């Protein structure tokens, strides 16, 4: 393998800032911070705004469009005659 052309592929700790969940995977993500884990390892830290642990699509807490003040029903009643 040539020297200096490959990315730095190593274990990185990703932390979800919205709920504090952590997961460790191998990645090439550039990081400036490190984190000390419970098992004594010190890994690069990458902070995420949201992950599958907190995203509404994966957690099942997404809101229905119809619960926003009946906007869908207003639209349907307004344009029901136009479709006929």
PDB file of N, CA, C and O in Angstrom, chain B, residues numbered from 101:
ATOM      1  N   UNK B 101       0.835  -1.184   0.000  1.00  0.00           N
ATOM      2  CA  UNK B 101       0.000   0.000   0.000  1.00  0.00           C
ATOM      3  C   UNK B 101       0.878   1.244   0.000  1.00  0.00           C
ATOM      4  O   UNK B 101       1.920   1.285   0.654  1.00  0.00           O
ATOM      5  N   UNK B 102       0.442   2.256  -0.741  1.00  0.00           N
ATOM      6  CA  UNK B 102       1.176   3.515  -0.761  1.00  0.00           C
ATOM      7  C   UNK B 102       0.981   4.261   0.548  1.00  0.00           C
ATOM      8  O   UNK B 102      -0.093   4.205   1.147  1.00  0.00           O
ATOM      9  N   UNK B 103       1.991   4.941   0.979  1.00  0.00           N
ATOM     10  CA  UNK B 103       1.936   5.732   2.200  1.00  0.00           C
ATOM     11  C   UNK B 103       1.283   7.084   1.942  1.00  0.00           C
ATOM     12  O   UNK B 103       1.508   7.690   0.894  1.00  0.00           O
ATOM     13  N   UNK B 104       0.480   7.560   2.882  1.00  0.00           N
ATOM     14  CA  UNK B 104      -0.060   8.911   2.847  1.00  0.00           C
ATOM     15  C   UNK B 104      -1.264   9.150   1.959  1.00  0.00           C
ATOM     16  O   UNK B 104      -1.701  10.294   1.831  1.00  0.00           O
ATOM     17  N   UNK B 105      -1.825   8.108   1.333  1.00  0.00           N
ATOM     18  CA  UNK B 105      -2.983   8.342   0.461  1.00  0.00           C
ATOM     19  C   UNK B 105      -4.275   7.770   1.038  1.00  0.00           C
ATOM     20  O   UNK B 105      -5.351   8.022   0.496  1.00  0.00           O
ATOM     21  N   UNK B 106      -4.191   7.002   2.130  1.00  0.00           N
ATOM     22  CA  UNK B 106      -5.368   6.361   2.692  1.00  0.00           C
ATOM     23  C   UNK B 106      -5.909   7.172   3.869  1.00  0.00           C
ATOM     24  O   UNK B 106      -5.135   7.753   4.629  1.00  0.00           O
ATOM     25  N   UNK B 107      -7.235   7.215   4.023  1.00  0.00           N
ATOM     26  CA  UNK B 107      -7.814   7.956   5.152  1.00  0.00           C
ATOM     27  C   UNK B 107      -7.530   7.239   6.471  1.00  0.00           C
ATOM     28  O   UNK B 107      -7.200   6.054   6.498  1.00  0.00           O
ATOM     29  N   UNK B 108      -7.665   7.981   7.545  1.00  0.00           N
ATOM     30  CA  UNK B 108      -7.441   7.448   8.885  1.00  0.00           C
ATOM     31  C   UNK B 108      -8.700   6.705   9.322  1.00  0.00           C
ATOM     32  O   UNK B 108      -9.627   7.314   9.855  1.00  0.00           O
ATOM     33  N   UNK B 109      -8.736   5.400   9.098  1.00  0.00           N
ATOM     34  CA  UNK B 109      -9.899   4.563   9.397  1.00  0.00           C
ATOM     35  C   UNK B 109      -9.701   3.922  10.761  1.00  0.00           C
ATOM     36  O   UNK B 109      -8.823   3.078  10.938  1.00  0.00           O
ATOM     37  N   UNK B 110     -10.535   4.334  11.740  1.00  0.00           N
ATOM     38  CA  UNK B 110     -10.364   3.854  13.103  1.00  0.00           C
ATOM     39  C   UNK B 110     -11.703   3.860  13.813  1.00  0.00           C
ATOM     40  O   UNK B 110     -12.701   4.334  13.271  1.00  0.00           O
ATOM     41  N   UNK B 111     -11.723   3.326  15.041  1.00  0.00           N
ATOM     42  CA  UNK B 111     -12.949   3.342  15.827  1.00  0.00           C
ATOM     43  C   UNK B 111     -13.228   4.757  16.308  1.00  0.00           C
ATOM     44  O   UNK B 111     -12.332   5.446  16.795  1.00  0.00           O
ATOM     45  N   UNK B 112     -14.499   5.193  16.165  1.00  0.00           N
ATOM     46  CA  UNK B 112     -14.922   6.527  16.570  1.00  0.00           C
ATOM     47  C   UNK B 112     -16.191   6.376  17.407  1.00  0.00           C
ATOM     48  O   UNK B 112     -17.063   5.570  17.081  1.00  0.00           O
ATOM     49  N   UNK B 113     -16.289   7.147  18.478  1.00  0.00           N
ATOM     50  CA  UNK B 113     -17.484   7.159  19.319  1.00  0.00           C
ATOM     51  C   UNK B 113     -18.401   8.287  18.850  1.00  0.00           C
ATOM     52  O   UNK B 113     -18.013   9.455  18.869  1.00  0.00           O
ATOM     53  N   UNK B 114     -19.607   7.941  18.435  1.00  0.00           N
ATOM     54  CA  UNK B 114     -20.606   8.914  18.018  1.00  0.00           C
ATOM     55  C   UNK B 114     -21.571   9.124  19.171  1.00  0.00           C
ATOM     56  O   UNK B 114     -22.065   8.157  19.750  1.00  0.00           O
ATOM     57  N   UNK B 115     -21.848  10.390  19.513  1.00  0.00           N
ATOM     58  CA  UNK B 115     -22.740  10.720  20.618  1.00  0.00           C
ATOM     59  C   UNK B 115     -23.895  11.554  20.082  1.00  0.00           C
ATOM     60  O   UNK B 115     -23.687  12.571  19.419  1.00  0.00           O
ATOM     61  N   UNK B 116     -25.124  11.110  20.378  1.00  0.00           N
ATOM     62  CA  UNK B 116     -26.334  11.839  20.014  1.00  0.00           C
ATOM     63  C   UNK B 116     -26.558  12.914  21.073  1.00  0.00           C
ATOM     64  O   UNK B 116     -26.777  12.588  22.240  1.00  0.00           O
ATOM     65  N   UNK B 117     -26.508  14.183  20.689  1.00  0.00           N
ATOM     66  CA  UNK B 117     -26.628  15.281  21.644  1.00  0.00           C
ATOM     67  C   UNK B 117     -28.033  15.442  22.209  1.00  0.00           C
ATOM     68  O   UNK B 117     -28.198  16.019  23.284  1.00  0.00           O
ATOM     69  N   UNK B 118     -29.049  14.942  21.508  1.00  0.00           N
ATOM     70  CA  UNK B 118     -30.418  15.133  21.976  1.00  0.00           C
ATOM     71  C   UNK B 118     -30.788  14.192  23.121  1.00  0.00           C
ATOM     72  O   UNK B 118     -31.632  14.534  23.949  1.00  0.00           O
ATOM     73  N   UNK B 119     -30.163  13.002  23.179  1.00  0.00           N
ATOM     74  CA  UNK B 119     -30.504  12.087  24.278  1.00  0.00           C
ATOM     75  C   UNK B 119     -29.290  11.442  24.935  1.00  0.00           C
ATOM     76  O   UNK B 119     -29.448  10.681  25.889  1.00  0.00           O
ATOM     77  N   UNK B 120     -28.096  11.722  24.457  1.00  0.00           N
ATOM     78  CA  UNK B 120     -26.880  11.226  25.098  1.00  0.00           C
ATOM     79  C   UNK B 120     -26.487   9.805  24.757  1.00  0.00           C
ATOM     80  O   UNK B 120     -25.539   9.283  25.343  1.00  0.00           O
ATOM     81  N   UNK B 121     -27.178   9.160  23.832  1.00  0.00           N
ATOM     82  CA  UNK B 121     -26.816   7.790  23.485  1.00  0.00           C
ATOM     83  C   UNK B 121     -25.497   7.776  22.713  1.00  0.00           C
ATOM     84  O   UNK B 121     -25.187   8.707  21.969  1.00  0.00           O
ATOM     85  N   UNK B 122     -24.731   6.707  22.904  1.00  0.00           N
ATOM     86  CA  UNK B 122     -23.425   6.568  22.270  1.00  0.00           C
ATOM     87  C   UNK B 122     -23.374   5.269  21.485  1.00  0.00           C
ATOM     88  O   UNK B 122     -23.982   4.273  21.877  1.00  0.00           O
ATOM     89  N   UNK B 123     -22.643   5.283  20.370  1.00  0.00           N
ATOM     90  CA  UNK B 123     -22.346   4.049  19.661  1.00  0.00           C
ATOM     91  C   UNK B 123     -20.971   4.181  19.029  1.00  0.00           C
ATOM     92  O   UNK B 123     -20.545   5.269  18.643  1.00  0.00           O
ATOM     93  N   UNK B 124     -20.295   3.063  18.934  1.00  0.00           N
ATOM     94  CA  UNK B 124     -18.922   3.026  18.433  1.00  0.00           C
ATOM     95  C   UNK B 124     -18.899   2.239  17.140  1.00  0.00           C
ATOM     96  O   UNK B 124     -19.329   1.086  17.084  1.00  0.00           O
ATOM     97  N   UNK B 125     -18.389   2.883  16.098  1.00  0.00           N
ATOM     98  CA  UNK B 125     -18.196   2.221  14.814  1.00  0.00           C
ATOM     99  C   UNK B 125     -16.871   2.674  14.229  1.00  0.00           C
ATOM    100  O   UNK B 125     -16.279   3.650  14.692  1.00  0.00           O
ATOM    101  N   UNK B 126     -16.418   1.977  13.232  1.00  0.00           N
ATOM    102  CA  UNK B 126     -15.195   2.385  12.551  1.00  0.00           C
ATOM    103  C   UNK B 126     -15.567   3.420  11.500  1.00  0.00           C
ATOM    104  O   UNK B 126     -16.542   3.252  10.768  1.00  0.00           O
ATOM    105  N   UNK B 127     -14.780   4.498  11.427  1.00  0.00           N
ATOM    106  CA  UNK B 127     -15.112   5.605  10.546  1.00  0.00           C
ATOM    107  C   UNK B 127     -13.862   6.389  10.179  1.00  0.00           C
ATOM    108  O   UNK B 127     -12.823   6.272  10.829  1.00  0.00           O
ATOM    109  N   UNK B 128     -13.982   7.189   9.126  1.00  0.00           N
ATOM    110  CA  UNK B 128     -12.925   8.110   8.701  1.00  0.00           C
ATOM    111  C   UNK B 128     -13.257   9.548   9.089  1.00  0.00           C
ATOM    112  O   UNK B 128     -12.569  10.477   8.664  1.00  0.00           O
ATOM    113  N   UNK B 129     -14.294   9.741   9.886  1.00  0.00           N
ATOM    114  CA  UNK B 129     -14.744  11.088  10.246  1.00  0.00           C
ATOM    115  C   UNK B 129     -13.643  11.846  10.977  1.00  0.00           C
ATOM    116  O   UNK B 129     -13.011  11.319  11.892  1.00  0.00           O
ATOM    117  N   UNK B 130     -13.420  13.102  10.555  1.00  0.00           N
ATOM    118  CA  UNK B 130     -12.429  13.941  11.213  1.00  0.00           C
ATOM    119  C   UNK B 130     -12.999  14.464  12.519  1.00  0.00           C
ATOM    120  O   UNK B 130     -14.116  14.979  12.550  1.00  0.00           O
ATOM    121  N   UNK B 131     -12.240  14.335  13.593  1.00  0.00           N
ATOM    122  CA  UNK B 131     -12.675  14.797  14.898  1.00  0.00           C
ATOM    123  C   UNK B 131     -11.548  15.574  15.570  1.00  0.00           C
ATOM    124  O   UNK B 131     -10.371  15.366  15.276  1.00  0.00           O
ATOM    125  N   UNK B 132     -11.925  16.463  16.466  1.00  0.00           N
ATOM    126  CA  UNK B 132     -10.947  17.228  17.234  1.00  0.00           C
ATOM    127  C   UNK B 132     -10.999  16.882  18.716  1.00  0.00           C
ATOM    128  O   UNK B 132     -10.071  17.193  19.463  1.00  0.00           O
ATOM    129  N   UNK B 133     -12.096  16.233  19.146  1.00  0.00           N
ATOM    130  CA  UNK B 133     -12.283  15.904  20.554  1.00  0.00           C
ATOM    131  C   UNK B 133     -12.128  14.403  20.765  1.00  0.00           C
ATOM    132  O   UNK B 133     -12.265  13.616  19.829  1.00  0.00           O
ATOM    133  N   UNK B 134     -11.843  14.019  22.003  1.00  0.00           N
ATOM    134  CA  UNK B 134     -11.796  12.616  22.380  1.00  0.00           C
ATOM    135  C   UNK B 134     -12.690  12.405  23.588  1.00  0.00           C
ATOM    136  O   UNK B 134     -13.056  13.354  24.281  1.00  0.00           O
ATOM    137  N   UNK B 135     -13.037  11.146  23.833  1.00  0.00           N
ATOM    138  CA  UNK B 135     -13.867  10.782  24.971  1.00  0.00           C
ATOM    139  C   UNK B 135     -13.250   9.564  25.648  1.00  0.00           C
ATOM    140  O   UNK B 135     -12.747   8.663  24.976  1.00  0.00           O
ATOM    141  N   UNK B 136     -13.289   9.538  26.960  1.00  0.00           N
ATOM    142  CA  UNK B 136     -12.787   8.403  27.736  1.00  0.00           C
ATOM    143  C   UNK B 136     -13.982   7.528  28.073  1.00  0.00           C
ATOM    144  O   UNK B 136     -14.929   7.994  28.707  1.00  0.00           O
ATOM    145  N   UNK B 137     -13.954   6.277  27.660  1.00  0.00           N
ATOM    146  CA  UNK B 137     -15.059   5.351  27.882  1.00  0.00           C
ATOM    147  C   UNK B 137     -14.919   4.649  29.227  1.00  0.00           C
ATOM    148  O   UNK B 137     -13.879   4.740  29.880  1.00  0.00           O
ATOM    149  N   UNK B 138     -15.972   3.950  29.633  1.00  0.00           N
ATOM    150  CA  UNK B 138     -15.988   3.238  30.905  1.00  0.00           C
ATOM    151  C   UNK B 138     -14.946   2.120  30.964  1.00  0.00           C
ATOM    152  O   UNK B 138     -14.427   1.804  32.034  1.00  0.00           O
ATOM    153  N   UNK B 139     -14.646   1.525  29.808  1.00  0.00           N
ATOM    154  CA  UNK B 139     -13.681   0.428  29.786  1.00  0.00           C
ATOM    155  C   UNK B 139     -12.226   0.905  29.727  1.00  0.00           C
ATOM    156  O   UNK B 139     -11.311   0.088  29.627  1.00  0.00           O
ATOM    157  N   UNK B 140     -12.009   2.232  29.788  1.00  0.00           N
ATOM    158  CA  UNK B 140     -10.658   2.781  29.830  1.00  0.00           C
ATOM    159  C   UNK B 140     -10.113   3.232  28.486  1.00  0.00           C
ATOM    160  O   UNK B 140      -9.060   3.867  28.431  1.00  0.00           O
ATOM    161  N   UNK B 141     -10.812   2.915  27.396  1.00  0.00           N
ATOM    162  CA  UNK B 141     -10.339   3.337  26.075  1.00  0.00           C
ATOM    163  C   UNK B 141     -10.609   4.817  25.868  1.00  0.00           C
ATOM    164  O   UNK B 141     -11.587   5.354  26.389  1.00  0.00           O
ATOM    165  N   UNK B 142      -9.750   5.474  25.112  1.00  0.00           N
ATOM    166  CA  UNK B 142      -9.955   6.863  24.725  1.00  0.00           C
ATOM    167  C   UNK B 142     -10.111   6.893  23.214  1.00  0.00           C
ATOM    168  O   UNK B 142      -9.189   6.544  22.477  1.00  0.00           O
ATOM    169  N   UNK B 143     -11.290   7.315  22.757  1.00  0.00           N
ATOM    170  CA  UNK B 143     -11.618   7.300  21.330  1.00  0.00           C
ATOM    171  C   UNK B 143     -11.930   8.702  20.842  1.00  0.00           C
ATOM    172  O   UNK B 143     -12.321   9.566  21.626  1.00  0.00           O
ATOM    173  N   UNK B 144     -11.757   8.929  19.538  1.00  0.00           N
ATOM    174  CA  UNK B 144     -12.198  10.204  18.959  1.00  0.00           C
ATOM    175  C   UNK B 144     -13.713  10.342  19.117  1.00  0.00           C
ATOM    176  O   UNK B 144     -14.443   9.353  19.050  1.00  0.00           O
ATOM    177  N   UNK B 145     -14.174  11.570  19.328  1.00  0.00           N
ATOM    178  CA  UNK B 145     -15.589  11.844  19.579  1.00  0.00           C
ATOM    179  C   UNK B 145     -16.180  12.627  18.424  1.00  0.00           C
ATOM    180  O   UNK B 145     -15.614  13.630  17.989  1.00  0.00           O
ATOM    181  N   UNK B 146     -17.326  12.164  17.923  1.00  0.00           N
ATOM    182  CA  UNK B 146     -18.068  12.854  16.876  1.00  0.00           C
ATOM    183  C   UNK B 146     -19.471  13.101  17.405  1.00  0.00           C
ATOM    184  O   UNK B 146     -20.179  12.154  17.749  1.00  0.00           O
ATOM    185  N   UNK B 147     -19.886  14.380  17.473  1.00  0.00           N
ATOM    186  CA  UNK B 147     -21.191  14.741  18.031  1.00  0.00           C
ATOM    187  C   UNK B 147     -22.235  14.846  16.919  1.00  0.00           C
ATOM    188  O   UNK B 147     -21.996  15.463  15.881  1.00  0.00           O
ATOM    189  N   UNK B 148     -23.401  14.229  17.157  1.00  0.00           N
ATOM    190  CA  UNK B 148     -24.508  14.236  16.203  1.00  0.00           C
ATOM    191  C   UNK B 148     -25.686  14.994  16.787  1.00  0.00           C
ATOM    192  O   UNK B 148     -25.931  14.923  17.991  1.00  0.00           O
ATOM    193  N   UNK B 149     -26.415  15.717  15.953  1.00  0.00           N
ATOM    194  CA  UNK B 149     -27.640  16.387  16.398  1.00  0.00           C
ATOM    195  C   UNK B 149     -28.754  15.370  16.614  1.00  0.00           C
ATOM    196  O   UNK B 149     -29.520  15.480  17.572  1.00  0.00           O
ATOM    197  N   UNK B 150     -28.845  14.387  15.733  1.00  0.00           N
ATOM    198  CA  UNK B 150     -29.871  13.357  15.843  1.00  0.00           C
ATOM    199  C   UNK B 150     -29.340  12.060  15.251  1.00  0.00           C
ATOM    200  O   UNK B 150     -28.491  12.073  14.360  1.00  0.00           O
ATOM    201  N   UNK B 151     -29.840  10.955  15.749  1.00  0.00           N
ATOM    202  CA  UNK B 151     -29.469   9.642  15.243  1.00  0.00           C
ATOM    203  C   UNK B 151     -30.728   8.780  15.211  1.00  0.00           C
ATOM    204  O   UNK B 151     -31.828   9.274  15.459  1.00  0.00           O
ATOM    205  N   UNK B 152     -30.569   7.509  14.911  1.00  0.00           N
ATOM    206  CA  UNK B 152     -31.740   6.632  14.880  1.00  0.00           C
ATOM    207  C   UNK B 152     -32.349   6.457  16.266  1.00  0.00           C
ATOM    208  O   UNK B 152     -33.500   6.036  16.377  1.00  0.00           O
ATOM    209  N   UNK B 153     -31.606   6.768  17.322  1.00  0.00           N
ATOM    210  CA  UNK B 153     -32.134   6.680  18.685  1.00  0.00           C
ATOM    211  C   UNK B 153     -33.098   7.819  19.016  1.00  0.00           C
ATOM    212  O   UNK B 153     -33.944   7.673  19.898  1.00  0.00           O
ATOM    213  N   UNK B 154     -32.980   8.954  18.314  1.00  0.00           N
ATOM    214  CA  UNK B 154     -33.814  10.108  18.659  1.00  0.00           C
ATOM    215  C   UNK B 154     -34.643  10.647  17.496  1.00  0.00           C
ATOM    216  O   UNK B 154     -35.496  11.508  17.711  1.00  0.00           O
ATOM    217  N   UNK B 155     -34.422  10.171  16.283  1.00  0.00           N
ATOM    218  CA  UNK B 155     -35.162  10.683  15.123  1.00  0.00           C
ATOM    219  C   UNK B 155     -36.616  10.206  15.179  1.00  0.00           C
ATOM    220  O   UNK B 155     -36.866   9.023  15.411  1.00  0.00           O
ATOM    221  N   UNK B 156     -37.574  11.109  14.970  1.00  0.00           N
ATOM    222  CA  UNK B 156     -38.999  10.743  15.070  1.00  0.00           C
ATOM    223  C   UNK B 156     -39.415   9.604  14.150  1.00  0.00           C
ATOM    224  O   UNK B 156     -40.317   8.844  14.501  1.00  0.00           O
ATOM    225  N   UNK B 157     -38.790   9.459  12.987  1.00  0.00           N
ATOM    226  CA  UNK B 157     -39.164   8.384  12.072  1.00  0.00           C
ATOM    227  C   UNK B 157     -38.853   7.022  12.687  1.00  0.00           C
ATOM    228  O   UNK B 157     -39.650   6.092  12.565  1.00  0.00           O
ATOM    229  N   UNK B 158     -37.710   6.901  13.340  1.00  0.00           N
ATOM    230  CA  UNK B 158     -37.296   5.623  13.908  1.00  0.00           C
ATOM    231  C   UNK B 158     -37.911   5.358  15.276  1.00  0.00           C
ATOM    232  O   UNK B 158     -38.088   4.198  15.648  1.00  0.00           O
ATOM    233  N   UNK B 159     -38.239   6.390  16.025  1.00  0.00           N
ATOM    234  CA  UNK B 159     -38.796   6.193  17.362  1.00  0.00           C
ATOM    235  C   UNK B 159     -40.314   6.066  17.347  1.00  0.00           C
ATOM    236  O   UNK B 159     -40.910   5.652  18.341  1.00  0.00           O
ATOM    237  N   UNK B 160     -40.949   6.419  16.223  1.00  0.00           N
ATOM    238  CA  UNK B 160     -42.400   6.301  16.122  1.00  0.00           C
ATOM    239  C   UNK B 160     -43.151   7.457  16.744  1.00  0.00           C
ATOM    240  O   UNK B 160     -44.344   7.335  17.023  1.00  0.00           O
ATOM    241  N   UNK B 161     -42.483   8.579  16.969  1.00  0.00           N
ATOM    242  CA  UNK B 161     -43.129   9.729  17.592  1.00  0.00           C
ATOM    243  C   UNK B 161     -43.420  10.845  16.600  1.00  0.00           C
ATOM    244  O   UNK B 161     -43.646  11.989  16.994  1.00  0.00           O
ATOM    245  N   UNK B 162     -43.416  10.512  15.315  1.00  0.00           N
ATOM    246  CA  UNK B 162     -43.686  11.559  14.328  1.00  0.00           C
ATOM    247  C   UNK B 162     -45.146  11.969  14.382  1.00  0.00           C
ATOM    248  O   UNK B 162     -46.013  11.163  14.718  1.00  0.00           O
ATOM    249  N   UNK B 163     -45.412  13.210  14.055  1.00  0.00           N
ATOM    250  CA  UNK B 163     -46.759  13.755  14.131  1.00  0.00           C
ATOM    251  C   UNK B 163     -47.478  13.588  12.804  1.00  0.00           C
ATOM    252  O   UNK B 163     -46.872  13.669  11.735  1.00  0.00           O
ATOM    253  N   UNK B 164     -48.745  13.360  12.889  1.00  0.00           N
ATOM    254  CA  UNK B 164     -49.569  13.245  11.694  1.00  0.00           C
ATOM    255  C   UNK B 164     -49.881  14.642  11.166  1.00  0.00           C
ATOM    256  O   UNK B 164     -50.032  15.589  11.938  1.00  0.00           O
ATOM    257  N   UNK B 165     -49.975  14.759   9.867  1.00  0.00           N
ATOM    258  CA  UNK B 165     -50.280  16.049   9.260  1.00  0.00           C
ATOM    259  C   UNK B 165     -51.706  16.474   9.598  1.00  0.00           C
ATOM    260  O   UNK B 165     -51.995  17.668   9.679  1.00  0.00           O
ATOM    261  N   UNK B 166     -52.584  15.517   9.794  1.00  0.00           N
ATOM    262  CA  UNK B 166     -53.989  15.817  10.037  1.00  0.00           C
ATOM    263  C   UNK B 166     -54.225  16.419  11.427  1.00  0.00           C
ATOM    264  O   UNK B 166     -55.277  17.017  11.651  1.00  0.00           O
ATOM    265  N   UNK B 167     -53.293  16.281  12.355  1.00  0.00           N
ATOM    266  CA  UNK B 167     -53.488  16.803  13.701  1.00  0.00           C
ATOM    267  C   UNK B 167     -53.092  18.267  13.820  1.00  0.00           C
ATOM    268  O   UNK B 167     -53.099  18.812  14.924  1.00  0.00           O
ATOM    269  N   UNK B 168     -52.757  18.897  12.745  1.00  0.00           N
ATOM    270  CA  UNK B 168     -52.313  20.291  12.771  1.00  0.00           C
ATOM    271  C   UNK B 168     -53.481  21.242  12.560  1.00  0.00           C
ATOM    272  O   UNK B 168     -53.440  22.071  11.650  1.00  0.00           O
ATOM    273  N   UNK B 169     -54.495  21.143  13.361  1.00  0.00           N
ATOM    274  CA  UNK B 169     -55.614  22.073  13.300  1.00  0.00           C
ATOM    275  C   UNK B 169     -56.600  21.786  12.191  1.00  0.00           C
ATOM    276  O   UNK B 169     -57.333  22.692  11.793  1.00  0.00           O
ATOM    277  N   UNK B 170     -56.656  20.582  11.676  1.00  0.00           N
ATOM    278  CA  UNK B 170     -57.614  20.217  10.651  1.00  0.00           C
ATOM    279  C   UNK B 170     -57.324  20.808   9.281  1.00  0.00           C
ATOM    280  O   UNK B 170     -58.245  20.987   8.484  1.00  0.00           O
ATOM    281  N   UNK B 171     -56.089  21.108   8.996  1.00  0.00           N
ATOM    282  CA  UNK B 171     -55.735  21.717   7.710  1.00  0.00           C
ATOM    283  C   UNK B 171     -56.076  20.814   6.535  1.00  0.00           C
ATOM    284  O   UNK B 171     -56.526  21.282   5.489  1.00  0.00           O
ATOM    285  N   UNK B 172     -55.860  19.522   6.716  1.00  0.00           N
ATOM    286  CA  UNK B 172     -56.158  18.583   5.633  1.00  0.00           C
ATOM    287  C   UNK B 172     -57.649  18.565   5.340  1.00  0.00           C
ATOM    288  O   UNK B 172     -58.059  18.573   4.179  1.00  0.00           O
ATOM    289  N   UNK B 173     -58.454  18.543   6.384  1.00  0.00           N
ATOM    290  CA  UNK B 173     -59.910  18.543   6.197  1.00  0.00           C
ATOM    291  C   UNK B 173     -60.395  19.836   5.556  1.00  0.00           C
ATOM    292  O   UNK B 173     -61.296  19.807   4.718  1.00  0.00           O
ATOM    293  N   UNK B 174     -59.821  20.953   5.931  1.00  0.00           N
ATOM    294  CA  UNK B 174     -60.182  22.237   5.308  1.00  0.00           C
ATOM    295  C   UNK B 174     -59.855  22.214   3.820  1.00  0.00           C
ATOM    296  O   UNK B 174     -60.641  22.685   2.998  1.00  0.00           O
ATOM    297  N   UNK B 175     -58.696  21.667   3.478  1.00  0.00           N
ATOM    298  CA  UNK B 175     -58.297  21.577   2.077  1.00  0.00           C
ATOM    299  C   UNK B 175     -59.258  20.683   1.304  1.00  0.00           C
ATOM    300  O   UNK B 175     -59.722  21.048   0.224  1.00  0.00           O
ATOM    301  N   UNK B 176     -59.552  19.528   1.855  1.00  0.00           N
ATOM    302  CA  UNK B 176     -60.452  18.589   1.178  1.00  0.00           C
ATOM    303  C   UNK B 176     -61.840  19.189   0.978  1.00  0.00           C
ATOM    304  O   UNK B 176     -62.430  19.028  -0.090  1.00  0.00           O
ATOM    305  N   UNK B 177     -62.368  19.874   1.983  1.00  0.00           N
ATOM    306  CA  UNK B 177     -63.707  20.444   1.845  1.00  0.00           C
ATOM    307  C   UNK B 177     -63.707  21.611   0.854  1.00  0.00           C
ATOM    308  O   UNK B 177     -64.694  21.810   0.146  1.00  0.00           O
ATOM    309  N   UNK B 178     -62.653  22.359   0.795  1.00  0.00           N
ATOM    310  CA  UNK B 178     -62.568  23.514  -0.095  1.00  0.00           C
ATOM    311  C   UNK B 178     -62.481  23.078  -1.552  1.00  0.00           C
ATOM    312  O   UNK B 178     -63.118  23.676  -2.419  1.00  0.00           O
ATOM    313  N   UNK B 179     -61.694  22.037  -1.826  1.00  0.00           N
ATOM    314  CA  UNK B 179     -61.463  21.626  -3.212  1.00  0.00           C
ATOM    315  C   UNK B 179     -62.185  20.335  -3.605  1.00  0.00           C
ATOM    316  O   UNK B 179     -61.847  19.730  -4.622  1.00  0.00           O
ATOM    317  N   UNK B 180     -63.166  19.907  -2.820  1.00  0.00           N
ATOM    318  CA  UNK B 180     -63.928  18.708  -3.137  1.00  0.00           C
ATOM    319  C   UNK B 180     -64.753  18.913  -4.396  1.00  0.00           C
ATOM    320  O   UNK B 180     -64.899  17.994  -5.203  1.00  0.00           O
ATOM    321  N   UNK B 181     -65.293  20.116  -4.568  1.00  0.00           N
ATOM    322  CA  UNK B 181     -66.120  20.403  -5.747  1.00  0.00           C
ATOM    323  C   UNK B 181     -65.288  20.525  -7.011  1.00  0.00           C
ATOM    324  O   UNK B 181     -65.797  20.255  -8.099  1.00  0.00           O
ATOM    325  N   UNK B 182     -64.034  20.921  -6.908  1.00  0.00           N
ATOM    326  CA  UNK B 182     -63.193  21.115  -8.082  1.00  0.00           C
ATOM    327  C   UNK B 182     -62.857  19.812  -8.773  1.00  0.00           C
ATOM    328  O   UNK B 182     -62.620  19.802  -9.981  1.00  0.00           O
ATOM    329  N   UNK B 183     -62.830  18.701  -8.032  1.00  0.00           N
ATOM    330  CA  UNK B 183     -62.484  17.405  -8.616  1.00  0.00           C
ATOM    331  C   UNK B 183     -63.623  16.764  -9.373  1.00  0.00           C
ATOM    332  O   UNK B 183     -63.397  15.792 -10.093  1.00  0.00           O
ATOM    333  N   UNK B 184     -64.853  17.272  -9.240  1.00  0.00           N
ATOM    334  CA  UNK B 184     -66.015  16.651  -9.895  1.00  0.00           C
ATOM    335  C   UNK B 184     -66.295  17.215 -11.237  1.00  0.00           C
ATOM    336  O   UNK B 184     -67.240  16.789 -11.901  1.00  0.00           O
TER     337      UNK B 184
END
